[in-house]
Amino acid sequence: LEMRTPKLRGVPLPKGLSFAPLTVDVEAYRALFRHIGAQWLWFGRLRMEDAALEAILSNPDVHMFSLFKNGAPEAILELDFREKGVCELAFFGLSTALIGTGAGAYLMDRAIENAFRAPIKQLHLHTCTLDSPQALGFYQRSGFKPVRQEVEIDDDPRLLGVHPQDAGPHVPIFQH
């Protein structure tokens, strides 16, 4: 999906949360990535070599933010500006504690604001069928337009031991 003109929804920050840049090391990032992404079977960053992940986390063209509750990060917002004139919304997710609170709409406004603050012509993101059933509609209500569909096949991260067997219960496990 892509956005070429910023569109903000104007949602206020939910009570009890704060928004700030996220600075974490590889271990803390993976813990947050798992905390937010296990239910959607996020696995790419969990399988990455430490040095490769550290190179992304420390890259000045990759900007990370979170929503914090009681001082703990409860969201991932990762904007990747490594391609000139373009920003990829590389990761966007909330902990289960924040889903349904308005935090997602607030966080998306911050994503759009921060992305278009740089001179870009396009903000884009990828989603998949493993994501929340509400994700595609949410992205479209936020102003993103579908531009391409692809088929990707990968091994189930639960069968690889990346996530426990009970992660992503909305997705059946097929064993060969």
C-alpha positions as MATLAB code, in Angstrom:
seq = 'LEMRTPKLRGVPLPKGLSFAPLTVDVEAYRALFRHIGAQWLWFGRLRMEDAALEAILSNPDVHMFSLFKNGAPEAILELDFREKGVCELAFFGLSTALIGTGAGAYLMDRAIENAFRAPIKQLHLHTCTLDSPQALGFYQRSGFKPVRQEVEIDDDPRLLGVHPQDAGPHVPIFQH';
ca = [
       0.000    0.000    0.000;
       1.158    3.553   -0.550;
       0.395    7.134    0.383;
       1.606   10.092   -1.659;
      -0.170   12.895    0.203;
      -0.300   12.940    4.010;
      -3.697   12.438    5.584;
      -3.999   12.765    9.354;
      -7.004   11.568   11.337;
      -6.400   13.877   14.299;
      -6.827   11.215   16.976;
      -5.674   12.262   20.473;
      -3.120   10.336   22.488;
      -5.011    7.831   24.680;
      -4.801    8.513   28.402;
      -1.928    6.849   30.227;
       0.321    6.650   27.140;
       3.270    8.673   25.910;
       4.865    8.779   22.458;
       8.650    8.968   22.091;
      11.592    7.751   20.023;
      12.594    4.168   20.715;
      16.241    3.426   21.416;
      16.946   -0.233   22.085;
      19.704   -2.767   21.650;
      19.255   -5.963   19.644;
      18.057   -8.022   22.611;
      15.474   -5.445   23.770;
      14.287   -4.905   20.195;
      13.729   -8.626   19.667;
      11.836   -8.863   22.967;
       9.535   -6.003   21.927;
       9.209   -7.426   18.399;
       8.128  -10.762   19.880;
       5.806   -9.072   22.437;
       3.967   -7.242   19.655;
       4.392   -9.554   16.700;
       4.042  -13.106   18.033;
       0.256  -13.052   17.641;
       0.734  -12.141   13.942;
       3.673  -14.550   13.504;
       6.233  -11.819   12.794;
       9.510  -13.630   12.398;
      11.932  -11.854   10.043;
      13.801   -9.858   12.662;
      13.865  -12.833   15.018;
      15.768  -14.930   12.479;
      18.245  -12.183   11.510;
      21.875  -12.337   12.517;
      22.653   -9.940   15.375;
      25.066   -7.864   13.261;
      22.505   -7.409   10.470;
      19.818   -6.321   12.931;
      22.239   -4.003   14.752;
      23.099   -2.390   11.395;
      19.399   -1.558   10.890;
      18.819   -0.380   14.467;
      21.850    1.924   14.392;
      21.284    3.286   10.870;
      20.554    7.036   11.033;
      18.045    6.614    8.181;
      15.892    4.221   10.246;
      13.717    6.010   12.799;
      11.935    4.102   15.551;
       9.232    5.218   17.950;
       6.919    3.624   20.468;
       3.940    4.260   22.657;
       4.932    3.835   26.288;
       2.681    2.761   29.150;
       4.130    3.012   32.656;
       7.544    3.525   31.056;
       7.437    0.299   29.008;
       7.230    0.246   25.196;
       3.928   -1.183   23.942;
       4.214   -0.449   20.205;
       6.641   -0.482   17.299;
       6.727    2.245   14.685;
       9.688    1.885   12.353;
      10.231    4.293    9.459;
      12.907    3.362    6.937;
      14.284    6.260    4.855;
      17.234    4.343    3.348;
      15.799    4.721   -0.164;
      16.059    8.355   -1.293;
      12.720   10.158   -1.592;
      10.748    7.231   -0.171;
       9.830    6.044    3.306;
       8.839    2.498    4.145;
       6.629    1.972    7.163;
       8.727   -1.097    7.918;
       6.977   -2.175   11.127;
       3.819   -0.932   12.783;
       2.220   -2.798   15.634;
       0.627   -2.555   19.047;
       0.636   -4.864   22.036;
      -2.678   -6.557   22.736;
      -3.138   -4.157   25.681;
      -3.422   -1.220   23.254;
      -5.561   -2.752   20.507;
      -8.975   -1.122   20.397;
      -7.976    1.932   22.475;
      -7.407    4.418   19.638;
      -3.660    4.035   20.071;
      -3.249    2.626   16.554;
      -4.866    5.646   14.875;
      -2.779    7.998   17.029;
       0.407    6.072   16.204;
      -0.428    6.099   12.484;
      -0.830    9.887   12.565;
       2.662   10.102   14.096;
       3.996    7.738   11.415;
       2.570    9.888    8.617;
       3.732   13.130   10.261;
       7.280   11.890   10.789;
       7.529   10.334    7.337;
       6.373   13.385    5.418;
       8.506   15.714    7.548;
      11.350   14.449    5.356;
      11.262   15.268    1.646;
       9.574   12.099    0.374;
       7.225   11.442   -2.509;
       5.864    8.154   -1.160;
       5.175    6.395    2.138;
       4.593    2.690    1.628;
       4.004   -0.447    3.664;
       3.447   -4.160    3.258;
       0.866   -6.259    5.047;
      -0.068   -9.906    4.721;
      -2.812  -12.419    5.385;
      -1.176  -13.342    8.720;
      -1.744   -9.804    9.960;
      -4.788   -8.722   11.930;
      -7.990   -9.104    9.887;
      -8.576   -5.389   10.574;
      -5.163   -4.268    9.272;
      -5.962   -3.716    5.598;
      -9.102   -1.694    6.368;
      -7.214    0.312    8.995;
      -4.466    1.177    6.522;
      -7.001    2.201    3.893;
      -8.944    4.368    6.380;
      -5.585    5.966    7.226;
      -5.192    7.015    3.584;
      -3.119    4.212    2.066;
      -4.053    2.822   -1.343;
      -3.320   -0.744   -2.501;
      -0.857   -0.777   -5.394;
       0.361   -4.350   -5.676;
      -0.312   -7.863   -4.466;
       2.291  -10.607   -4.217;
       2.385  -14.213   -3.101;
       5.135  -15.126   -0.657;
       5.570  -18.509    0.952;
       7.737  -19.216    3.962;
       8.040  -21.891    6.600;
       5.719  -21.542    9.588;
       7.781  -19.859   12.348;
       6.013  -22.004   14.963;
       7.376  -25.158   13.317;
      10.865  -23.606   13.262;
      10.733  -22.878   16.998;
      10.741  -19.097   16.452;
       7.337  -18.792   18.128;
       5.503  -21.186   20.447;
       2.883  -23.498   18.932;
       0.051  -21.419   20.436;
       1.152  -18.154   18.773;
      -1.089  -16.865   15.973;
      -4.065  -19.057   16.824;
      -5.995  -17.527   13.892;
      -3.598  -19.314   11.498;
      -3.762  -23.108   11.228;
      -0.527  -25.085   11.437;
       0.076  -27.357    8.465;
       2.722  -29.982    8.995;
       4.102  -32.029    6.127;
];
